[in-house]
Amino acid sequence: MHLIHDENGNPVPHGHDAAHGHDHAHSHEGCDASACGSCSSDCGADKTAALLDYMLKHNEHHAAELDQVADKLRAEGREAAAEQIRKAVDEFKKGNLYLSLALAAVKEP
């Protein structure tokens, strides 16, 4: 289960339920957040940059995991499924480009 913590430190589940050997727990300490990415404007640029950096790395990790799934499916002869996953990974990469541009913009003085 994917957990974040609300402004009171309480865990808030969201996202995917698949167990895959890494931790996604993060918090929005001092922010009014009840779901990932819903910080109020008082979080400040540093916390926003930290969240964007985390999400970018998070998405890159999942894109790599999905690449491995596609490779496995392709090896099993399940080309149609593998191709759909490859398309999804391409979209992850496109989204990550936009996140990296947003991160750079947030870090600008």
Long-range contacts (C-beta under 8 A, 24 or more apart in sequence): 2-36, 4-28, 4-33, 4-35, 4-36, 5-29, 6-33, 6-34, 7-31, 7-32, 7-33, 20-65, 22-61, 24-58, 26-51, 26-54, 45-106, 45-107, 48-106, 49-103, 49-106, 49-107, 52-99, 52-102, 52-103, 52-106, 53-103, 55-99, 56-96, 56-99, 56-100, 56-103, 59-92, 59-95, 59-96, 59-99, 60-92, 60-96, 62-92, 63-89, 63-92, 63-93, 63-96, 66-92
